[in-house]
Amino acid sequence: MKKHDILENIKIEKLIFGGSGLATASDGRKIIVSGGAIPDAMVDLRITKSKKNHLEAQIYRTVKKSPLELDIPSNWQLYGGCKWLPIPYPKQLEIKEQQITEAFHSLKEETADTTWHSIIRSPDSEHYRNKVEFSWGKYISEREGKHDEYRFGFHVQGQFDRIEDCWYCVLADDVTNAIFKDIDVLARKSGIPTYDPKTGVGFWRHLVIRRAKMTGQTMVIFSVNGIFESGNAAKKWTKEYLLTEMIQQLSKKYESITSIYFLENTSRADVVQWNQVLLYGESTITDELLGLTFEIQPKSFFQVNTLGAEKLYQCVIDSIQQKWGTLLDLYAGTGTIGILLAKEFKKVYSVELVTSSSEDGQKNSDRNSVKNVEFVNSKVEDFAKEFSSGWGKSDTIVLDPPRDGLHPSAIPHILTFGAREIIYVSCNPATLVRDISIMLGKEMSHETTDIDATDIGASKEALEVKNLPKYRISDITPMDMFPHTHHIETVVRLERI
Ligand SMILES: C[S@@+](CC[C@H](N)C(=O)[O-])C[C@H]1O[C@@H](n2cnc3c(N)ncnc32)[C@H](O)[C@@H]1O
């Protein structure tokens, strides 16, 4: 079995974390399947990698649809960003819950007396995103005989230079879809070329629409390239066009649009850059979470599923059993968790790496008249070292790191704080289990589960934590913030023994 070989009539056994399918080849090797695997489907696969212990393959043809597969409504559209749309939502929840159980397989003994809570579902399974980023571009493929100079929607998965047209994003709300459609019509009509990342020429690049779920306020952000091919008839349109025609039409039609930004991005990088100019309305929009208000600038971090975030934060709040003393909100973003919990604690430290997030946190804290949160703009690993070597002790710690998990050097310091409870909020079960194993002083085995094929050995840190305060895993709660995607959040409560 080698690269490019076709394997026929293979059954997808299950989905693993990351969204790939799992199947078994005739020689017993596991196959990691990409390309929209659904459990129980029979497929033909094309091998993309042949390794000693496993194969990787792409779905080449579906022989028999999975009995689970839904026919999605004809006005909905299936993208890389909502790959699980054909799987019924209750089944998605079951799969995610199962994946968390499997992720903790290597901590079987340590979770024997843990309380496992049922997965918390997102209040909305569709239309839940409060921020959607669309891209302009092209779709040129000689092999497929396609040559479209104007496309507006989302990137074809893994292809930076190809855009798939969007006609309806089921994760966005109706206002976002309607604004997107109108801008599409206006941009098409303008005749101004879309940006080509290969040549750096063209105008339209990205459109970001942010909606405040609770107040309905809407922010529209155009990201464009200032460069045109000389002599291009469209040249006269550019900013003038945006400033007059488009803004007038949009603001007249949509009362909810309270700010419109314009970003000129001449760099080749495919990112929405932030040298923003406010063209219309207010500089920020305001949203609410569990009764507190939060101001959102174009670049502010704010959880994209507002109602889901309320559920997640409520779960964190409820997980803390003794609310007094000092709270450390580590990897704090804009400080939402610390601000929500401030009235329960004497002092809160919100530690965050990104300066603008700490600044936004301070503003949010002031706006809500919260006085006892101190924003520390620092790496958690540096803060932890300093705090453990003098500043003091903490009673409760909330950890909400990015996908990579905790920095290993921070773990022994975090444990020396001697907190009664540590609440770990994770968006990656593999690094969650790795970090908890280290925190419990457990030597990491190099045995991998099919959930995570990466090498997660970390025995040096495990040895370092052996003589520090001991914890047990008291509660595990999976949470679905991102229906129709493979992403899962987990809230784990560790209790000091
Ligand atoms: C998952 S977000 C947490 C957001 C926040 N708790 C919330 O709910 O809004 C992770 C945050 O960690 C920050 N971060 C990443 N690495 C860090 C580090 N080494 N030290 C401190 N913060 C870091 C990121 O900038 C990001 O804001």
The ligand as an SDF file (V2000), in Angstrom:
LIG
                    3D

 27 29  0  0  0  0  0  0  0  0999 V2000
   -8.2860   30.8430   24.6780 C   0  0  0  0  0  0  0  0  0  0  0  0
   -7.8160   32.5270   24.8440 S   0  0  0  0  0  0  0  0  0  0  0  0
   -8.4800   32.9100   26.3980 C   0  0  0  0  0  0  0  0  0  0  0  0
   -9.4490   34.0030   26.3630 C   0  0  0  0  0  0  0  0  0  0  0  0
  -10.1530   34.4350   27.6040 C   0  0  0  0  0  0  0  0  0  0  0  0
   -9.9910   33.6150   28.7640 N   0  0  0  0  0  0  0  0  0  0  0  0
  -11.6270   34.6210   27.2640 C   0  0  0  0  0  0  0  0  0  0  0  0
  -12.4320   33.7560   27.6000 O   0  0  0  0  0  0  0  0  0  0  0  0
  -11.9390   35.6070   26.6400 O   0  0  0  0  0  0  0  0  0  0  0  0
   -6.0880   32.3690   25.2200 C   0  0  0  0  0  0  0  0  0  0  0  0
   -5.3900   33.6740   25.4960 C   0  0  0  0  0  0  0  0  0  0  0  0
   -4.0420   33.4010   25.9090 O   0  0  0  0  0  0  0  0  0  0  0  0
   -3.1870   34.4090   25.4020 C   0  0  0  0  0  0  0  0  0  0  0  0
   -1.8180   33.8430   25.4540 N   0  0  0  0  0  0  0  0  0  0  0  0
   -1.2190   32.9970   24.6030 C   0  0  0  0  0  0  0  0  0  0  0  0
    0.0010   32.6450   25.0510 N   0  0  0  0  0  0  0  0  0  0  0  0
    0.1840   33.2840   26.2390 C   0  0  0  0  0  0  0  0  0  0  0  0
    1.2280   33.3070   27.1850 C   0  0  0  0  0  0  0  0  0  0  0  0
    2.3370   32.5950   27.0080 N   0  0  0  0  0  0  0  0  0  0  0  0
    1.0750   34.0670   28.2870 N   0  0  0  0  0  0  0  0  0  0  0  0
   -0.0610   34.8040   28.4640 C   0  0  0  0  0  0  0  0  0  0  0  0
   -1.1060   34.8060   27.5990 N   0  0  0  0  0  0  0  0  0  0  0  0
   -0.9770   34.0570   26.4960 C   0  0  0  0  0  0  0  0  0  0  0  0
   -3.7420   34.6930   24.0310 C   0  0  0  0  0  0  0  0  0  0  0  0
   -3.3530   35.9670   23.5750 O   0  0  0  0  0  0  0  0  0  0  0  0
   -5.2570   34.5950   24.2810 C   0  0  0  0  0  0  0  0  0  0  0  0
   -5.8030   35.8450   24.6190 O   0  0  0  0  0  0  0  0  0  0  0  0
  1  2  1  0
  2  3  1  0
  2 10  1  0
  3  4  1  0
  4  5  1  0
  5  6  1  0
  5  7  1  0
  7  8  2  0
  7  9  1  0
 10 11  1  0
 11 12  1  0
 11 26  1  0
 12 13  1  0
 13 14  1  0
 13 24  1  0
 14 15  1  0
 14 23  1  0
 15 16  2  0
 16 17  1  0
 17 18  1  0
 17 23  2  0
 18 19  1  0
 18 20  2  0
 20 21  1  0
 21 22  2  0
 22 23  1  0
 24 25  1  0
 24 26  1  0
 26 27  1  0
M  CHG  2   2   1   9  -1
M  END
$$$$
